[in-house]
Amino acid sequence: MGDDFKNRLDAVRARIERAARRAGRDPGCVTLVAVSKSVPVERLREAIAIGCRVFGENRVQEALAKMEALRESEAPAAPGRARGSGASEPIPMGVRAPDKIDWHLIGPLQTNKIKAAVGRFALLHAVDRLEVAERLDRAARERGLTQAILLEVNVAGEKTKHGFSPDELLRVTERMGAFHGIRVLGLMAIPPAAGAPEEARPHFRRLRMLAAEARALKIPGVMMRELSMGTSRDFEVAVEEGATLVRIGTALFGPRPVG
């Protein structure tokens, strides 16, 4: 991977920075989530050494296996950036890489995987049903911790996608105030597949407006400061529309098997 990956990472960061500046935003407010689904642990070690610090996985079991594998070895020290193009502290020699990494679960969370996921991920991006939120709350309280989550919104009402409808989001958000084991940091969405990145803009804009409406309710435990939107195909448009988390896989690791 080596230099090729570093060049791709630098290119993505530069595109994030340019998009943020076009929108009058601080590039440091955008976190690059490296989507590592199906990426071997050896390549993750290289990515860590080059500077990746936030990884997104689709499946709980695959993520936990990678966490364990990385925990068994120490990665070389390398300076990195935790958020967007902003600098973070270099990793000292001898510090285990997992201690300096945030793992995000970006795929749907099945109810039978909730106990395994709680406390293992810095952020769960795709809480798509009230039942999942309720079970997460209970599992987190049983362990004496608070789990950060995002609510997934089906912005276009697609039957093939998960998520709360825009119409029910505010009602669901109000329910979140009763949960003390989870903290709602914001929203996540996957817009309809489109031929051009610009076609996703209305959906990203709608998600930003929904977050603003929910934030105005001032519900305890509901922050609504994070927007997870944008992938390799359309992340620049997402950043222009307010994304704070962009999920980048193909632009960093190249194409991978579907499934």
C-alpha beads as a LAMMPS data file, in Angstrom:
LAMMPS data file: protein, C-alpha beads

259 atoms
258 bonds

1 atom types
1 bond types

-500.0 500.0 xlo xhi
-500.0 500.0 ylo yhi
-500.0 500.0 zlo zhi

Masses

1 110.0

Atoms # bond

1 1 1 0.000 0.000 0.000
2 1 1 2.709 2.463 1.141
3 1 1 3.112 5.589 -0.963
4 1 1 -0.010 4.921 -3.034
5 1 1 -2.200 4.968 0.067
6 1 1 -0.489 8.068 1.442
7 1 1 -1.084 9.854 -1.857
8 1 1 -4.761 8.865 -1.839
9 1 1 -5.156 9.922 1.792
10 1 1 -3.498 13.274 1.143
11 1 1 -5.686 13.805 -1.929
12 1 1 -8.895 13.087 -0.016
13 1 1 -7.864 15.399 2.819
14 1 1 -7.068 18.149 0.319
15 1 1 -10.487 17.743 -1.307
16 1 1 -12.167 17.910 2.107
17 1 1 -10.262 21.076 2.897
18 1 1 -11.157 22.763 -0.394
19 1 1 -14.834 21.829 -0.049
20 1 1 -14.962 23.139 3.506
21 1 1 -13.349 26.421 2.557
22 1 1 -15.765 26.863 -0.358
23 1 1 -18.574 26.668 2.199
24 1 1 -16.829 28.985 4.663
25 1 1 -16.248 26.130 7.116
26 1 1 -13.254 25.098 9.181
27 1 1 -11.804 21.923 7.579
28 1 1 -10.822 20.763 11.056
29 1 1 -14.517 20.248 11.842
30 1 1 -14.727 17.373 9.348
31 1 1 -13.672 13.875 10.400
32 1 1 -12.514 11.451 7.742
33 1 1 -13.843 7.987 8.604
34 1 1 -11.794 5.401 6.692
35 1 1 -14.260 2.671 5.744
36 1 1 -12.290 -0.509 6.311
37 1 1 -14.886 -3.164 5.486
38 1 1 -13.098 -6.188 3.956
39 1 1 -9.696 -4.506 4.347
40 1 1 -7.104 -6.941 5.797
41 1 1 -5.489 -6.117 9.132
42 1 1 -2.075 -5.786 7.470
43 1 1 -3.360 -2.911 5.338
44 1 1 -4.951 -1.307 8.386
45 1 1 -1.583 -1.345 10.149
46 1 1 -0.098 0.520 7.204
47 1 1 -2.984 2.995 7.192
48 1 1 -2.470 3.634 10.908
49 1 1 1.240 4.213 10.414
50 1 1 0.519 6.686 7.612
51 1 1 -1.993 8.659 9.664
52 1 1 -5.520 7.189 9.658
53 1 1 -7.077 7.386 13.092
54 1 1 -10.824 6.793 12.598
55 1 1 -12.073 3.581 10.999
56 1 1 -15.614 2.631 10.032
57 1 1 -16.774 -0.972 9.923
58 1 1 -20.075 -2.363 8.653
59 1 1 -20.250 -5.516 10.748
60 1 1 -19.708 -5.947 14.477
61 1 1 -17.910 -9.288 14.308
62 1 1 -15.465 -8.177 11.606
63 1 1 -14.675 -5.039 13.567
64 1 1 -14.111 -6.874 16.853
65 1 1 -11.777 -9.350 15.144
66 1 1 -9.710 -6.504 13.726
67 1 1 -9.578 -4.719 17.088
68 1 1 -8.241 -7.888 18.676
69 1 1 -5.692 -8.507 15.936
70 1 1 -4.364 -4.965 16.167
71 1 1 -4.251 -5.143 19.939
72 1 1 -1.838 -8.061 19.696
73 1 1 0.800 -5.997 17.946
74 1 1 2.162 -2.499 18.232
75 1 1 2.115 -0.127 15.298
76 1 1 5.060 2.188 14.559
77 1 1 4.742 5.790 15.640
78 1 1 3.596 8.278 13.035
79 1 1 2.061 11.741 13.121
80 1 1 -1.610 11.750 12.250
81 1 1 -4.678 13.901 11.998
82 1 1 -7.769 12.987 13.890
83 1 1 -10.189 15.480 12.407
84 1 1 -10.067 16.587 8.795
85 1 1 -6.828 18.378 8.020
86 1 1 -6.166 19.481 11.595
87 1 1 -3.051 18.132 13.281
88 1 1 -3.152 15.787 16.250
89 1 1 -0.427 14.670 18.607
90 1 1 2.095 12.151 17.195
91 1 1 1.779 8.607 18.498
92 1 1 4.687 7.903 20.871
93 1 1 6.784 4.803 20.243
94 1 1 5.544 1.824 22.198
95 1 1 1.933 2.949 22.421
96 1 1 -0.482 0.367 21.050
97 1 1 -2.285 1.657 17.995
98 1 1 -5.819 0.742 19.196
99 1 1 -5.447 3.144 22.120
100 1 1 -5.194 5.998 19.632
101 1 1 -7.896 4.845 17.232
102 1 1 -11.628 5.484 17.128
103 1 1 -13.727 2.656 15.741
104 1 1 -17.120 3.549 14.308
105 1 1 -19.862 1.117 13.351
106 1 1 -21.386 2.539 10.191
107 1 1 -23.640 -0.374 9.203
108 1 1 -27.051 -1.292 10.651
109 1 1 -26.889 -2.784 14.135
110 1 1 -28.791 -6.038 14.543
111 1 1 -30.476 -6.496 17.900
112 1 1 -28.553 -9.713 18.599
113 1 1 -25.258 -7.809 18.264
114 1 1 -26.124 -4.943 20.621
115 1 1 -24.428 -6.314 23.747
116 1 1 -21.281 -7.061 21.768
117 1 1 -21.213 -3.556 20.282
118 1 1 -21.889 -1.417 23.353
119 1 1 -18.735 0.197 24.647
120 1 1 -16.575 -1.113 21.809
121 1 1 -17.278 1.645 19.295
122 1 1 -16.748 5.371 19.757
123 1 1 -19.845 5.988 17.653
124 1 1 -22.703 3.964 16.183
125 1 1 -23.805 5.706 12.971
126 1 1 -26.906 3.761 11.984
127 1 1 -29.425 3.435 14.804
128 1 1 -32.477 3.011 12.599
129 1 1 -35.280 1.813 14.883
130 1 1 -36.645 2.778 18.265
131 1 1 -36.281 -0.833 19.416
132 1 1 -32.526 -0.679 18.746
133 1 1 -32.219 2.576 20.712
134 1 1 -34.141 1.101 23.642
135 1 1 -31.975 -2.015 23.752
136 1 1 -28.798 0.002 23.426
137 1 1 -29.888 2.187 26.311
138 1 1 -30.564 -0.809 28.502
139 1 1 -27.308 -2.587 27.604
140 1 1 -25.260 0.571 28.189
141 1 1 -26.852 1.264 31.568
142 1 1 -26.217 -2.329 32.641
143 1 1 -22.529 -1.752 31.941
144 1 1 -22.455 1.672 33.565
145 1 1 -21.536 3.601 30.455
146 1 1 -22.985 5.948 27.860
147 1 1 -22.912 4.951 24.202
148 1 1 -22.718 7.677 21.546
149 1 1 -25.043 7.155 18.593
150 1 1 -26.412 8.770 15.454
151 1 1 -29.969 8.319 14.218
152 1 1 -30.191 7.091 10.634
153 1 1 -32.709 8.986 8.524
154 1 1 -34.210 7.617 5.321
155 1 1 -34.206 11.058 3.732
156 1 1 -35.780 9.986 0.440
157 1 1 -38.244 7.445 1.817
158 1 1 -36.681 4.556 -0.112
159 1 1 -38.269 1.196 0.642
160 1 1 -34.937 -0.587 0.297
161 1 1 -33.199 1.488 2.977
162 1 1 -33.248 1.567 6.753
163 1 1 -33.854 4.607 8.910
164 1 1 -36.442 6.864 10.477
165 1 1 -38.616 8.860 8.132
166 1 1 -38.154 12.639 8.220
167 1 1 -41.758 12.974 9.388
168 1 1 -41.241 10.849 12.492
169 1 1 -37.755 12.080 13.376
170 1 1 -38.747 14.841 15.800
171 1 1 -41.133 12.556 17.656
172 1 1 -38.425 9.896 17.923
173 1 1 -35.897 12.483 19.036
174 1 1 -38.176 13.535 21.879
175 1 1 -38.307 9.902 23.022
176 1 1 -34.508 9.861 23.226
177 1 1 -34.620 12.267 26.144
178 1 1 -35.830 9.421 28.360
179 1 1 -32.758 7.300 27.673
180 1 1 -29.740 7.775 29.932
181 1 1 -27.484 5.073 28.507
182 1 1 -27.164 6.630 25.051
183 1 1 -26.259 10.075 23.790
184 1 1 -27.567 11.171 20.403
185 1 1 -24.795 13.156 18.738
186 1 1 -26.526 13.714 15.420
187 1 1 -27.881 12.171 12.239
188 1 1 -26.722 9.913 9.435
189 1 1 -28.096 9.402 5.937
190 1 1 -27.378 7.607 2.690
191 1 1 -28.965 9.459 -0.245
192 1 1 -30.402 7.639 -3.268
193 1 1 -27.870 6.349 -5.776
194 1 1 -27.299 9.011 -8.407
195 1 1 -25.285 9.562 -11.531
196 1 1 -23.732 12.819 -10.363
197 1 1 -22.611 13.922 -6.880
198 1 1 -24.609 17.140 -7.168
199 1 1 -27.844 15.122 -7.165
200 1 1 -27.219 14.245 -3.522
201 1 1 -27.167 17.886 -2.418
202 1 1 -30.899 18.279 -1.641
203 1 1 -30.784 15.185 0.557
204 1 1 -27.708 16.362 2.458
205 1 1 -29.292 19.770 2.895
206 1 1 -32.481 18.213 4.208
207 1 1 -30.544 16.199 6.779
208 1 1 -28.826 19.371 7.988
209 1 1 -32.172 21.120 8.348
210 1 1 -33.660 18.156 10.229
211 1 1 -30.731 18.225 12.641
212 1 1 -31.288 21.939 13.231
213 1 1 -34.979 21.348 13.975
214 1 1 -34.162 18.561 16.411
215 1 1 -31.449 20.624 18.089
216 1 1 -33.919 23.452 18.623
217 1 1 -35.977 21.139 20.852
218 1 1 -33.121 21.214 23.402
219 1 1 -33.738 17.678 24.593
220 1 1 -31.350 16.410 27.303
221 1 1 -28.868 13.898 25.890
222 1 1 -29.557 14.958 22.296
223 1 1 -26.692 17.032 20.894
224 1 1 -27.331 16.997 17.115
225 1 1 -23.878 18.367 16.365
226 1 1 -22.712 15.590 14.014
227 1 1 -23.827 14.857 10.454
228 1 1 -22.571 11.612 8.937
229 1 1 -23.092 11.979 5.215
230 1 1 -21.017 11.621 2.097
231 1 1 -18.965 8.765 0.687
232 1 1 -16.184 8.491 -1.902
233 1 1 -18.673 9.419 -4.615
234 1 1 -20.132 12.623 -3.156
235 1 1 -18.250 13.669 -0.005
236 1 1 -17.286 17.099 -1.318
237 1 1 -20.955 18.046 -1.778
238 1 1 -21.664 16.630 1.694
239 1 1 -18.941 18.786 3.248
240 1 1 -20.327 21.855 1.498
241 1 1 -23.708 21.045 3.054
242 1 1 -22.395 20.618 6.598
243 1 1 -21.080 17.057 6.971
244 1 1 -18.899 16.563 10.040
245 1 1 -18.227 12.872 9.298
246 1 1 -17.498 11.591 5.781
247 1 1 -17.298 7.849 5.177
248 1 1 -14.522 7.167 2.671
249 1 1 -13.705 3.670 1.480
250 1 1 -13.031 3.246 -2.239
251 1 1 -11.151 6.549 -2.595
252 1 1 -8.682 5.294 0.042
253 1 1 -8.533 1.501 -0.229
254 1 1 -9.740 0.962 -3.782
255 1 1 -12.639 -1.222 -4.959
256 1 1 -13.526 -4.219 -2.804
257 1 1 -15.768 -7.243 -3.232
258 1 1 -19.475 -6.455 -2.997
259 1 1 -21.347 -8.066 -0.098

Bonds

1 1 1 2
2 1 2 3
3 1 3 4
4 1 4 5
5 1 5 6
6 1 6 7
7 1 7 8
8 1 8 9
9 1 9 10
10 1 10 11
11 1 11 12
12 1 12 13
13 1 13 14
14 1 14 15
15 1 15 16
16 1 16 17
17 1 17 18
18 1 18 19
19 1 19 20
20 1 20 21
21 1 21 22
22 1 22 23
23 1 23 24
24 1 24 25
25 1 25 26
26 1 26 27
27 1 27 28
28 1 28 29
29 1 29 30
30 1 30 31
31 1 31 32
32 1 32 33
33 1 33 34
34 1 34 35
35 1 35 36
36 1 36 37
37 1 37 38
38 1 38 39
39 1 39 40
40 1 40 41
41 1 41 42
42 1 42 43
43 1 43 44
44 1 44 45
45 1 45 46
46 1 46 47
47 1 47 48
48 1 48 49
49 1 49 50
50 1 50 51
51 1 51 52
52 1 52 53
53 1 53 54
54 1 54 55
55 1 55 56
56 1 56 57
57 1 57 58
58 1 58 59
59 1 59 60
60 1 60 61
61 1 61 62
62 1 62 63
63 1 63 64
64 1 64 65
65 1 65 66
66 1 66 67
67 1 67 68
68 1 68 69
69 1 69 70
70 1 70 71
71 1 71 72
72 1 72 73
73 1 73 74
74 1 74 75
75 1 75 76
76 1 76 77
77 1 77 78
78 1 78 79
79 1 79 80
80 1 80 81
81 1 81 82
82 1 82 83
83 1 83 84
84 1 84 85
85 1 85 86
86 1 86 87
87 1 87 88
88 1 88 89
89 1 89 90
90 1 90 91
91 1 91 92
92 1 92 93
93 1 93 94
94 1 94 95
95 1 95 96
96 1 96 97
97 1 97 98
98 1 98 99
99 1 99 100
100 1 100 101
101 1 101 102
102 1 102 103
103 1 103 104
104 1 104 105
105 1 105 106
106 1 106 107
107 1 107 108
108 1 108 109
109 1 109 110
110 1 110 111
111 1 111 112
112 1 112 113
113 1 113 114
114 1 114 115
115 1 115 116
116 1 116 117
117 1 117 118
118 1 118 119
119 1 119 120
120 1 120 121
121 1 121 122
122 1 122 123
123 1 123 124
124 1 124 125
125 1 125 126
126 1 126 127
127 1 127 128
128 1 128 129
129 1 129 130
130 1 130 131
131 1 131 132
132 1 132 133
133 1 133 134
134 1 134 135
135 1 135 136
136 1 136 137
137 1 137 138
138 1 138 139
139 1 139 140
140 1 140 141
141 1 141 142
142 1 142 143
143 1 143 144
144 1 144 145
145 1 145 146
146 1 146 147
147 1 147 148
148 1 148 149
149 1 149 150
150 1 150 151
151 1 151 152
152 1 152 153
153 1 153 154
154 1 154 155
155 1 155 156
156 1 156 157
157 1 157 158
158 1 158 159
159 1 159 160
160 1 160 161
161 1 161 162
162 1 162 163
163 1 163 164
164 1 164 165
165 1 165 166
166 1 166 167
167 1 167 168
168 1 168 169
169 1 169 170
170 1 170 171
171 1 171 172
172 1 172 173
173 1 173 174
174 1 174 175
175 1 175 176
176 1 176 177
177 1 177 178
178 1 178 179
179 1 179 180
180 1 180 181
181 1 181 182
182 1 182 183
183 1 183 184
184 1 184 185
185 1 185 186
186 1 186 187
187 1 187 188
188 1 188 189
189 1 189 190
190 1 190 191
191 1 191 192
192 1 192 193
193 1 193 194
194 1 194 195
195 1 195 196
196 1 196 197
197 1 197 198
198 1 198 199
199 1 199 200
200 1 200 201
201 1 201 202
202 1 202 203
203 1 203 204
204 1 204 205
205 1 205 206
206 1 206 207
207 1 207 208
208 1 208 209
209 1 209 210
210 1 210 211
211 1 211 212
212 1 212 213
213 1 213 214
214 1 214 215
215 1 215 216
216 1 216 217
217 1 217 218
218 1 218 219
219 1 219 220
220 1 220 221
221 1 221 222
222 1 222 223
223 1 223 224
224 1 224 225
225 1 225 226
226 1 226 227
227 1 227 228
228 1 228 229
229 1 229 230
230 1 230 231
231 1 231 232
232 1 232 233
233 1 233 234
234 1 234 235
235 1 235 236
236 1 236 237
237 1 237 238
238 1 238 239
239 1 239 240
240 1 240 241
241 1 241 242
242 1 242 243
243 1 243 244
244 1 244 245
245 1 245 246
246 1 246 247
247 1 247 248
248 1 248 249
249 1 249 250
250 1 250 251
251 1 251 252
252 1 252 253
253 1 253 254
254 1 254 255
255 1 255 256
256 1 256 257
257 1 257 258
258 1 258 259
